[in-house]
């Protein structure tokens, strides 16, 4: 693996049980762990221009701290994880990163939520679409006379994406994702407190403003701790 991977855990001061839980799970992934103090909701000023709760703003600012850490520490790539995450479904970070070594990427979402029927349908359709474009790309690649078709954006994205990943998507849930240094620099240019972090990452991915990939299945889930970053102090 060509990357030195660091796992950055977002954790509120005083939430010792969650910190220990997250550290244990990061250690299972055999990566170095760093704990950053999450932003408290009661430290956030009222947002007069956007309908964003203090809890969502605190969550965004907490993730922003991780992006700053990536840039300041000159990390090639980092695993950003909230302190209630735990690996599932055979998560193999080394294999995932090997698949992305030759690609230009900013974010790889490896943990997401499928809340409601619409979200489940959207994820399933995008997974199917990614498979179809990969198959089309392989067929075109065998036809040298039509190889120019591979330069068409949708086909090129589907063909070049690693198996098991969808380009241009970020679903609900920011509890586990990989970010490159270049991706962190892009994210730091975002205005703050506009919307929840996963919502803005979803929009940026859909608009191709960031090179975002999502695993077709969620390799990371969330333990049902009482929410603290979202609900504490307000």
DRENPA-3360 file (N, C-alpha, C; in nm, 2 decimals, always signed):
BEGIN
1 = XXXXXXXX = +0.09/-0.12/+0.00/+0.00/+0.00/+0.00/+0.09/+0.12/+0.00 ~ +0.06/+0.22/-0.09/+0.14/+0.34/-0.11/+0.11/+0.45/-0.01 ~ +0.02/+0.43/+0.08/-0.03/+0.54/+0.17/+0.01/+0.50/+0.31 ~ +0.05/+0.61/+0.39/+0.06/+0.60/+0.53/-0.07/+0.65/+0.59 ~ -0.15/+0.56/+0.64/-0.29/+0.59/+0.68/-0.30/+0.63/+0.82 ~ -0.37/+0.74/+0.85/-0.40/+0.78/+0.99/-0.55/+0.78/+1.01 ~ -0.60/+0.73/+1.12/-0.74/+0.74/+1.15/-0.77/+0.85/+1.24 ~ -0.85/+0.95/+1.20/-0.88/+1.07/+1.28/-1.02/+1.05/+1.34;
9 = XXXXXXXX = -1.03/+1.05/+1.47/-1.15/+1.02/+1.54/-1.21/+1.16/+1.60 ~ -1.33/+1.18/+1.57/-1.40/+1.30/+1.62/-1.47/+1.26/+1.75 ~ -1.43/+1.33/+1.86/-1.48/+1.28/+1.99/-1.50/+1.41/+2.08 ~ -1.62/+1.42/+2.15/-1.64/+1.52/+2.24/-1.56/+1.50/+2.37 ~ -1.51/+1.61/+2.42/-1.44/+1.60/+2.55/-1.54/+1.55/+2.66 ~ -1.49/+1.45/+2.73/-1.57/+1.39/+2.83/-1.65/+1.26/+2.79 ~ -1.65/+1.24/+2.66/-1.72/+1.12/+2.61/-1.62/+1.00/+2.61 ~ -1.57/+0.96/+2.73/-1.47/+0.86/+2.74/-1.50/+0.73/+2.68;
17 = XXXXXXXX = -1.63/+0.68/+2.71/-1.67/+0.55/+2.66/-1.67/+0.55/+2.51 ~ -1.71/+0.66/+2.44/-1.71/+0.66/+2.30/-1.57/+0.67/+2.24 ~ -1.48/+0.74/+2.31/-1.34/+0.75/+2.27/-1.27/+0.61/+2.27 ~ -1.29/+0.54/+2.38/-1.23/+0.41/+2.39/-1.29/+0.31/+2.29 ~ -1.42/+0.33/+2.27/-1.49/+0.24/+2.17/-1.42/+0.27/+2.03 ~ -1.41/+0.39/+1.99/-1.35/+0.43/+1.86/-1.21/+0.39/+1.85 ~ -1.13/+0.41/+1.95/-0.99/+0.37/+1.95/-0.97/+0.22/+1.93 ~ -1.06/+0.14/+2.00/-1.05/+0.00/+1.98/-1.08/-0.04/+1.84;
25 = XXXXXXXX = -1.18/+0.02/+1.78/-1.22/-0.01/+1.64/-1.11/+0.03/+1.54 ~ -1.05/+0.15/+1.56/-0.94/+0.19/+1.47/-0.82/+0.10/+1.48 ~ -0.79/+0.05/+1.60/-0.68/-0.05/+1.62/-0.71/-0.18/+1.54 ~ -0.83/-0.22/+1.53/-0.86/-0.34/+1.45/-0.83/-0.32/+1.31 ~ -0.83/-0.20/+1.26/-0.80/-0.17/+1.12/-0.65/-0.15/+1.10 ~ -0.57/-0.16/+1.21/-0.42/-0.15/+1.20/-0.37/-0.02/+1.14 ~ -0.43/+0.09/+1.18/-0.38/+0.22/+1.14/-0.36/+0.31/+1.26 ~ -0.28/+0.41/+1.25/-0.25/+0.50/+1.36/-0.37/+0.58/+1.39;
33 = XXXXXXXX = -0.40/+0.61/+1.52/-0.52/+0.68/+1.56/-0.48/+0.82/+1.62 ~ -0.56/+0.92/+1.58/-0.55/+1.05/+1.64/-0.69/+1.09/+1.68 ~ -0.71/+1.15/+1.80/-0.84/+1.19/+1.85/-0.84/+1.34/+1.85 ~ -0.94/+1.40/+1.78/-0.96/+1.54/+1.78/-1.09/+1.58/+1.86 ~ -1.08/+1.68/+1.94/-1.20/+1.72/+2.02/-1.30/+1.78/+1.93 ~ -1.42/+1.72/+1.94/-1.54/+1.77/+1.86/-1.58/+1.91/+1.91 ~ -1.64/+1.99/+1.82/-1.69/+2.12/+1.85/-1.83/+2.10/+1.92 ~ -1.84/+2.17/+2.04/-1.96/+2.16/+2.12/-2.07/+2.25/+2.05;
41 = XXXXXXXX = -2.20/+2.20/+2.05/-2.31/+2.27/+1.99/-2.33/+2.41/+2.06 ~ -2.30/+2.41/+2.19/-2.33/+2.54/+2.26/-2.22/+2.64/+2.24 ~ -2.12/+2.61/+2.16/-2.02/+2.71/+2.12/-2.05/+2.77/+1.99 ~ -2.16/+2.73/+1.92/-2.19/+2.78/+1.79/-2.29/+2.90/+1.80 ~ -2.26/+3.00/+1.73/-2.35/+3.12/+1.73/-2.47/+3.09/+1.64 ~ -2.58/+3.16/+1.66/-2.70/+3.14/+1.58/-2.67/+3.18/+1.44 ~ -2.72/+3.09/+1.35/-2.71/+3.12/+1.20/-2.83/+3.19/+1.15 ~ -2.81/+3.31/+1.11/-2.92/+3.40/+1.07/-2.96/+3.38/+0.93;
49 = XXXXXXXX = -2.88/+3.31/+0.85/-2.90/+3.31/+0.71/-2.94/+3.18/+0.65 ~ -2.91/+3.07/+0.72/-2.94/+2.94/+0.67/-3.01/+2.86/+0.78 ~ -3.11/+2.78/+0.74/-3.18/+2.70/+0.84/-3.10/+2.57/+0.88 ~ -3.00/+2.60/+0.95/-2.91/+2.49/+1.00/-2.90/+2.49/+1.15 ~ -2.93/+2.38/+1.21/-2.93/+2.37/+1.36/-2.78/+2.39/+1.41 ~ -2.78/+2.42/+1.54/-2.64/+2.43/+1.60/-2.57/+2.30/+1.60 ~ -2.65/+2.19/+1.62/-2.59/+2.06/+1.62/-2.53/+2.02/+1.48 ~ -2.60/+2.06/+1.38/-2.54/+2.03/+1.24/-2.42/+2.12/+1.22;
57 = XXXXXXXX = -2.43/+2.24/+1.26/-2.31/+2.33/+1.25/-2.19/+2.28/+1.32 ~ -2.21/+2.23/+1.45/-2.11/+2.18/+1.53/-2.04/+2.05/+1.46 ~ -2.13/+1.97/+1.40/-2.08/+1.85/+1.33/-1.99/+1.89/+1.21 ~ -2.04/+1.99/+1.14/-1.96/+2.04/+1.02/-1.83/+2.09/+1.07 ~ -1.83/+2.17/+1.17/-1.70/+2.23/+1.22/-1.61/+2.13/+1.27 ~ -1.66/+2.02/+1.33/-1.58/+1.91/+1.38/-1.51/+1.84/+1.26 ~ -1.58/+1.82/+1.16/-1.52/+1.76/+1.04/-1.42/+1.85/+0.97 ~ -1.45/+1.98/+0.98/-1.36/+2.08/+0.92/-1.22/+2.07/+1.00;
65 = XXXXXXXX = -1.23/+2.05/+1.13/-1.10/+2.03/+1.20/-1.02/+1.92/+1.15 ~ -1.09/+1.81/+1.11/-1.01/+1.69/+1.06/-0.95/+1.73/+0.93 ~ -1.02/+1.80/+0.84/-0.96/+1.84/+0.71/-0.84/+1.93/+0.74 ~ -0.85/+2.02/+0.83/-0.73/+2.11/+0.86/-0.61/+2.03/+0.91 ~ -0.64/+1.93/+0.99/-0.54/+1.84/+1.05/-0.46/+1.77/+0.93 ~ -0.54/+1.72/+0.84/-0.48/+1.65/+0.72/-0.39/+1.74/+0.65 ~ -0.43/+1.86/+0.62/-0.34/+1.96/+0.55/-0.22/+2.00/+0.63 ~ -0.25/+2.04/+0.76/-0.14/+2.09/+0.84/-0.03/+1.98/+0.87;
73 = XXXXXXXX = -0.08/+1.85/+0.88/+0.02/+1.74/+0.91/+0.07/+1.68/+0.78 ~ +0.03/+1.74/+0.67/+0.07/+1.69/+0.53/+0.05/+1.54/+0.52 ~ -0.07/+1.49/+0.55/-0.10/+1.35/+0.54/-0.15/+1.32/+0.40 ~ -0.10/+1.22/+0.34/-0.15/+1.18/+0.21/-0.29/+1.14/+0.20 ~ -0.34/+1.07/+0.31/-0.48/+1.03/+0.32/-0.51/+1.00/+0.46 ~ -0.63/+1.02/+0.50/-0.68/+0.99/+0.64/-0.81/+0.92/+0.63 ~ -0.84/+0.84/+0.74/-0.97/+0.79/+0.76/-1.04/+0.88/+0.86 ~ -1.15/+0.94/+0.82/-1.22/+1.03/+0.91/-1.34/+0.95/+0.97;
81 = XXXXXXXX = -1.34/+0.94/+1.10/-1.45/+0.86/+1.16/-1.50/+0.93/+1.29 ~ -1.64/+0.92/+1.30/-1.70/+0.97/+1.42/-1.69/+0.86/+1.52 ~ -1.71/+0.89/+1.65/-1.67/+0.80/+1.76/-1.76/+0.69/+1.78 ~ -1.87/+0.68/+1.70/-1.96/+0.57/+1.72/-1.95/+0.46/+1.60 ~ -1.84/+0.48/+1.52/-1.83/+0.39/+1.41/-1.77/+0.25/+1.45 ~ -1.81/+0.15/+1.37/-1.74/+0.02/+1.39/-1.74/-0.05/+1.25 ~ -1.63/-0.12/+1.22/-1.62/-0.18/+1.09/-1.71/-0.30/+1.08 ~ -1.76/-0.33/+0.95/-1.85/-0.44/+0.93/-1.83/-0.49/+0.78;
89 = XXXXXXXX = -1.89/-0.60/+0.75/-1.89/-0.64/+0.61/-1.75/-0.66/+0.55 ~ -1.66/-0.71/+0.64/-1.53/-0.74/+0.58/-1.45/-0.62/+0.53 ~ -1.45/-0.51/+0.61/-1.37/-0.39/+0.57/-1.22/-0.42/+0.56 ~ -1.17/-0.40/+0.44/-1.02/-0.42/+0.42/-0.97/-0.29/+0.36 ~ -0.92/-0.20/+0.44/-0.87/-0.07/+0.40/-0.75/-0.08/+0.30 ~ -0.67/-0.17/+0.33/-0.55/-0.18/+0.24/-0.59/-0.22/+0.10 ~ -0.68/-0.31/+0.08/-0.73/-0.34/-0.06/-0.80/-0.23/-0.12 ~ -0.88/-0.15/-0.04/-0.95/-0.03/-0.10/-0.85/+0.07/-0.15;
97 = XXXXXXXX = -0.75/+0.10/-0.07/-0.65/+0.20/-0.10/-0.57/+0.16/-0.22 ~ -0.54/+0.03/-0.23/-0.46/-0.02/-0.35/-0.54/+0.01/-0.48 ~ -0.67/-0.01/-0.47/-0.76/+0.01/-0.58/-0.76/+0.16/-0.63 ~ -0.73/+0.25/-0.54/-0.74/+0.39/-0.57/-0.60/+0.45/-0.59 ~ -0.50/+0.38/-0.59/-0.36/+0.43/-0.60/-0.34/+0.51/-0.73 ~ -0.39/+0.46/-0.84/-0.37/+0.52/-0.97/-0.48/+0.62/-1.01 ~ -0.57/+0.65/-0.92/-0.69/+0.74/-0.95/-0.68/+0.87/-0.89 ~ -0.74/+0.97/-0.95/-0.75/+1.10/-0.89/-0.88/+1.11/-0.81;
105 = XXXXXXXX = -0.86/+1.11/-0.68/-0.98/+1.10/-0.59/-0.96/+1.20/-0.47 ~ -1.07/+1.25/-0.42/-1.08/+1.34/-0.31/-1.14/+1.27/-0.18 ~ -1.25/+1.20/-0.20/-1.32/+1.13/-0.09/-1.37/+1.00/-0.13 ~ -1.35/+0.90/-0.04/-1.41/+0.77/-0.06/-1.50/+0.74/+0.06 ~ -1.63/+0.73/+0.04/-1.72/+0.70/+0.15/-1.73/+0.55/+0.16 ~ -1.70/+0.50/+0.28/-1.70/+0.36/+0.31/-1.81/+0.32/+0.41 ~ -1.87/+0.43/+0.47/-1.98/+0.40/+0.56/-2.10/+0.50/+0.53 ~ -2.22/+0.45/+0.51/-2.33/+0.54/+0.48/-2.46/+0.48/+0.53;
113 = XXXXXXXX = -2.56/+0.56/+0.53/-2.69/+0.52/+0.58/-2.79/+0.51/+0.47 ~ -2.89/+0.42/+0.48/-3.00/+0.41/+0.39/-3.13/+0.43/+0.46 ~ -3.16/+0.56/+0.48/-3.27/+0.60/+0.56/-3.40/+0.61/+0.48 ~ -3.49/+0.52/+0.49/-3.62/+0.53/+0.42/-3.61/+0.46/+0.28 ~ -3.73/+0.44/+0.22/-3.74/+0.37/+0.10/-3.67/+0.44/-0.02 ~ -3.68/+0.57/-0.02/-3.63/+0.65/-0.13/-3.47/+0.64/-0.14 ~ -3.41/+0.64/-0.02/-3.27/+0.63/-0.01/-3.22/+0.49/-0.05 ~ -3.29/+0.39/-0.01/-3.26/+0.25/-0.05/-3.27/+0.24/-0.20;
121 = XXXXXXXX = -3.37/+0.29/-0.26/-3.39/+0.28/-0.40/-3.28/+0.36/-0.48 ~ -3.25/+0.48/-0.43/-3.14/+0.56/-0.49/-3.01/+0.49/-0.49 ~ -2.97/+0.43/-0.37/-2.84/+0.36/-0.36/-2.84/+0.24/-0.46 ~ -2.95/+0.16/-0.46/-2.96/+0.04/-0.55/-2.95/+0.08/-0.69 ~ -3.02/+0.19/-0.73/-3.01/+0.23/-0.88/-2.87/+0.27/-0.92 ~ -2.81/+0.35/-0.83/-2.68/+0.40/-0.86/-2.57/+0.29/-0.86 ~ -2.59/+0.19/-0.78/-2.51/+0.07/-0.78/-2.52/+0.00/-0.91 ~ -2.64/-0.02/-0.96/-2.67/-0.09/-1.08/-2.62/-0.01/-1.20;
129 = XXXXXXXX = -2.64/+0.12/-1.20/-2.59/+0.21/-1.30/-2.43/+0.20/-1.32 ~ -2.37/+0.20/-1.20/-2.22/+0.19/-1.20/-2.17/+0.06/-1.27 ~ -2.24/-0.05/-1.24/-2.21/-0.18/-1.29/-2.23/-0.18/-1.44 ~ -2.34/-0.12/-1.49/-2.37/-0.12/-1.63/-2.27/-0.04/-1.71 ~ -2.23/+0.08/-1.66/-2.13/+0.16/-1.73/-1.99/+0.09/-1.73 ~ -1.96/+0.01/-1.62/-1.84/-0.06/-1.63/-1.84/-0.17/-1.73 ~ -1.95/-0.24/-1.75/-1.97/-0.34/-1.85/-1.96/-0.28/-1.99 ~ -2.03/-0.17/-2.01/-2.02/-0.10/-2.14/-1.88/-0.05/-2.17;
137 = XXXXXXXX = -1.81/+0.00/-2.07/-1.67/+0.04/-2.09/-1.58/-0.07/-2.13 ~ -1.60/-0.19/-2.07/-1.52/-0.31/-2.10/-1.55/-0.35/-2.25 ~ -1.67/-0.35/-2.29/-1.71/-0.39/-2.42/-1.65/-0.29/-2.52 ~ -1.66/-0.16/-2.50/-1.61/-0.06/-2.59/-1.45/-0.07/-2.60 ~ -1.39/-0.10/-2.49/-1.24/-0.11/-2.48/-1.19/-0.22/-2.58 ~ -1.28/-0.32/-2.60/-1.24/-0.43/-2.69/-1.26/-0.40/-2.83 ~ -1.32/-0.29/-2.86/-1.35/-0.24/-3.00/-1.27/-0.12/-3.02 ~ -1.15/-0.14/-3.08/-1.05/-0.03/-3.09/-1.11/+0.09/-3.17;
145 = XXXXXXXX = -1.20/+0.06/-3.27/-1.25/+0.16/-3.35/-1.34/+0.25/-3.27 ~ -1.40/+0.20/-3.16/-1.49/+0.28/-3.08/-1.43/+0.33/-2.95 ~ -1.30/+0.32/-2.94/-1.23/+0.35/-2.81/-1.26/+0.49/-2.77 ~ -1.28/+0.58/-2.86/-1.31/+0.72/-2.83/-1.43/+0.74/-2.74 ~ -1.52/+0.64/-2.74/-1.64/+0.64/-2.66/-1.60/+0.64/-2.51 ~ -1.48/+0.58/-2.48/-1.44/+0.57/-2.34/-1.41/+0.70/-2.28 ~ -1.40/+0.80/-2.37/-1.37/+0.94/-2.31/-1.50/+1.01/-2.27 ~ -1.62/+0.95/-2.31/-1.74/+1.01/-2.26/-1.75/+0.99/-2.11;
153 = XXXXXXXX = -1.78/+1.10/-2.04/-1.77/+1.11/-1.90/-1.83/+1.00/-1.82 ~ -1.96/+0.97/-1.85/-2.03/+0.87/-1.77/-1.96/+0.73/-1.79 ~ -1.93/+0.70/-1.91/-1.87/+0.57/-1.94/-1.73/+0.56/-1.88 ~ -1.65/+0.67/-1.89/-1.51/+0.67/-1.84/-1.51/+0.65/-1.69 ~ -1.60/+0.72/-1.62/-1.61/+0.71/-1.48/-1.64/+0.57/-1.43 ~ -1.75/+0.51/-1.50/-1.79/+0.38/-1.46/-1.68/+0.28/-1.49 ~ -1.61/+0.29/-1.60/-1.51/+0.20/-1.64/-1.39/+0.20/-1.55 ~ -1.35/+0.33/-1.51/-1.22/+0.34/-1.44/-1.24/+0.32/-1.29;
161 = XXXXXXXX = -1.37/+0.33/-1.24/-1.39/+0.31/-1.09/-1.35/+0.17/-1.05 ~ -1.29/+0.16/-0.93/-1.26/+0.02/-0.88/-1.39/-0.06/-0.86 ~ -1.38/-0.19/-0.87/-1.49/-0.27/-0.85/-1.55/-0.25/-0.71 ~ -1.68/-0.24/-0.71/-1.75/-0.22/-0.58/-1.76/-0.08/-0.54 ~ -1.73/+0.02/-0.63/-1.74/+0.16/-0.60/-1.82/+0.24/-0.70 ~ -1.89/+0.34/-0.66/-1.97/+0.43/-0.75/-1.91/+0.57/-0.75 ~ -1.88/+0.62/-0.87/-1.83/+0.75/-0.88/-1.94/+0.86/-0.87 ~ -1.91/+0.97/-0.81/-2.00/+1.09/-0.81/-2.11/+1.07/-0.71;
169 = XXXXXXXX = -2.09/+1.01/-0.60/-2.20/+0.99/-0.50/-2.14/+1.00/-0.36 ~ -2.22/+1.05/-0.27/-2.20/+1.05/-0.13/-2.33/+1.05/-0.06 ~ -2.36/+0.94/+0.01/-2.49/+0.92/+0.07/-2.50/+0.98/+0.21 ~ -2.62/+0.97/+0.27/-2.63/+1.02/+0.41/-2.54/+0.94/+0.50 ~ -2.48/+1.02/+0.60/-2.39/+0.96/+0.69/-2.25/+1.00/+0.67 ~ -2.19/+1.06/+0.77/-2.05/+1.10/+0.76/-1.96/+1.03/+0.86 ~ -2.00/+0.91/+0.91/-1.94/+0.85/+1.02/-1.81/+0.78/+0.97 ~ -1.78/+0.76/+0.84/-1.66/+0.70/+0.80/-1.63/+0.72/+0.65;
177 = XXXXXXXX = -1.52/+0.80/+0.62/-1.48/+0.82/+0.49/-1.33/+0.84/+0.48 ~ -1.28/+0.82/+0.37/-1.14/+0.84/+0.34/-1.13/+0.98/+0.27 ~ -1.03/+1.06/+0.31/-1.01/+1.19/+0.24/-0.86/+1.20/+0.20 ~ -0.83/+1.25/+0.08/-0.69/+1.27/+0.04/-0.66/+1.41/+0.09 ~ -0.53/+1.44/+0.08/-0.48/+1.58/+0.12/-0.55/+1.68/+0.02 ~ -0.55/+1.64/-0.11/-0.61/+1.73/-0.21/-0.75/+1.75/-0.18 ~ -0.82/+1.65/-0.14/-0.96/+1.66/-0.11/-0.99/+1.74/+0.01 ~ -0.90/+1.73/+0.11/-0.91/+1.81/+0.23/-0.89/+1.96/+0.20;
185 = XXXXXXXX = -0.80/+1.99/+0.11/-0.78/+2.13/+0.07/-0.90/+2.19/+0.00 ~ -0.96/+2.10/-0.09/-1.09/+2.15/-0.15/-1.20/+2.18/-0.05 ~ -1.21/+2.09/+0.04/-1.32/+2.10/+0.14/-1.30/+2.22/+0.23 ~ -1.18/+2.26/+0.26/-1.15/+2.37/+0.34/-1.19/+2.50/+0.28 ~ -1.20/+2.50/+0.15/-1.24/+2.62/+0.07/-1.39/+2.65/+0.08 ~ -1.47/+2.55/+0.14/-1.61/+2.56/+0.15/-1.65/+2.67/+0.25 ~ -1.76/+2.74/+0.22/-1.81/+2.83/+0.33/-1.87/+2.74/+0.44 ~ -1.87/+2.79/+0.56/-1.91/+2.71/+0.68/-2.06/+2.73/+0.71;
193 = XXXXXXXX = -2.12/+2.64/+0.78/-2.25/+2.65/+0.83/-2.36/+2.67/+0.73 ~ -2.34/+2.61/+0.61/-2.45/+2.62/+0.51/-2.55/+2.51/+0.53 ~ -2.50/+2.39/+0.55/-2.59/+2.27/+0.56/-2.51/+2.16/+0.63 ~ -2.58/+2.05/+0.67/-2.50/+1.94/+0.73/-2.39/+1.89/+0.64 ~ -2.29/+1.83/+0.70/-2.17/+1.79/+0.63/-2.20/+1.69/+0.52 ~ -2.28/+1.59/+0.55/-2.31/+1.49/+0.45/-2.39/+1.54/+0.34 ~ -2.48/+1.64/+0.37/-2.56/+1.70/+0.26/-2.48/+1.78/+0.16 ~ -2.38/+1.85/+0.21/-2.30/+1.93/+0.12/-2.20/+1.84/+0.04;
201 = XXXXXXXX = -2.15/+1.74/+0.10/-2.07/+1.64/+0.03/-2.15/+1.57/-0.08 ~ -2.27/+1.54/-0.05/-2.36/+1.48/-0.15/-2.37/+1.57/-0.27 ~ -2.40/+1.70/-0.25/-2.41/+1.80/-0.36/-2.28/+1.81/-0.44 ~ -2.17/+1.82/-0.37/-2.04/+1.84/-0.43/-2.01/+1.72/-0.52 ~ -2.04/+1.60/-0.47/-2.02/+1.48/-0.54/-2.11/+1.47/-0.67 ~ -2.24/+1.50/-0.65/-2.33/+1.50/-0.76/-2.29/+1.60/-0.87 ~ -2.23/+1.71/-0.83/-2.19/+1.81/-0.93/-2.05/+1.79/-0.98 ~ -1.99/+1.69/-0.94/-1.85/+1.66/-0.97/-1.75/+1.77/-0.93;
209 = XXXXXXXX = -1.79/+1.84/-0.83/-1.70/+1.95/-0.77/-1.59/+1.88/-0.69 ~ -1.61/+1.76/-0.64/-1.51/+1.68/-0.58/-1.51/+1.54/-0.65 ~ -1.40/+1.48/-0.65/-1.39/+1.34/-0.70/-1.43/+1.25/-0.59 ~ -1.55/+1.21/-0.58/-1.60/+1.13/-0.47/-1.65/+0.99/-0.52 ~ -1.61/+0.89/-0.44/-1.65/+0.76/-0.47/-1.72/+0.70/-0.34 ~ -1.82/+0.62/-0.37/-1.89/+0.55/-0.26/-1.89/+0.40/-0.28 ~ -1.86/+0.33/-0.17/-1.87/+0.18/-0.18/-2.01/+0.14/-0.20 ~ -2.03/+0.03/-0.28/-2.16/-0.01/-0.31/-2.23/-0.07/-0.19;
217 = XXXXXXXX = -2.16/-0.12/-0.09/-2.21/-0.16/+0.04/-2.14/-0.09/+0.15 ~ -2.21/-0.06/+0.26/-2.15/+0.01/+0.37/-2.06/-0.08/+0.45 ~ -1.93/-0.05/+0.46/-1.83/-0.13/+0.53/-1.82/-0.08/+0.68 ~ -1.89/+0.02/+0.71/-1.89/+0.08/+0.85/-2.03/+0.11/+0.89 ~ -2.06/+0.07/+1.02/-2.19/+0.10/+1.07/-2.17/+0.19/+1.20 ~ -2.28/+0.23/+1.26/-2.28/+0.31/+1.38/-2.34/+0.24/+1.49 ~ -2.27/+0.24/+1.61/-2.32/+0.19/+1.73/-2.43/+0.28/+1.79 ~ -2.53/+0.23/+1.85/-2.64/+0.32/+1.90/-2.61/+0.38/+2.03;
225 = XXXXXXXX = -2.50/+0.46/+2.04/-2.48/+0.55/+2.16/-2.58/+0.66/+2.15 ~ -2.62/+0.71/+2.26/-2.70/+0.84/+2.26/-2.62/+0.94/+2.19 ~ -2.68/+1.01/+2.10/-2.61/+1.11/+2.01/-2.55/+1.22/+2.10 ~ -2.43/+1.26/+2.08/-2.37/+1.37/+2.16/-2.33/+1.49/+2.07 ~ -2.26/+1.46/+1.96/-2.22/+1.58/+1.88/-2.35/+1.64/+1.83 ~ -2.46/+1.57/+1.80/-2.58/+1.62/+1.75/-2.67/+1.68/+1.85 ~ -2.68/+1.62/+1.97/-2.78/+1.66/+2.06/-2.73/+1.73/+2.19 ~ -2.61/+1.72/+2.22/-2.56/+1.77/+2.35/-2.57/+1.92/+2.36;
233 = XX = -2.61/+1.97/+2.47/-2.60/+2.12/+2.51/-2.69/+2.20/+2.42 ~ -2.81/+2.15/+2.38/-2.90/+2.24/+2.31/-3.04/+2.18/+2.31;
% end
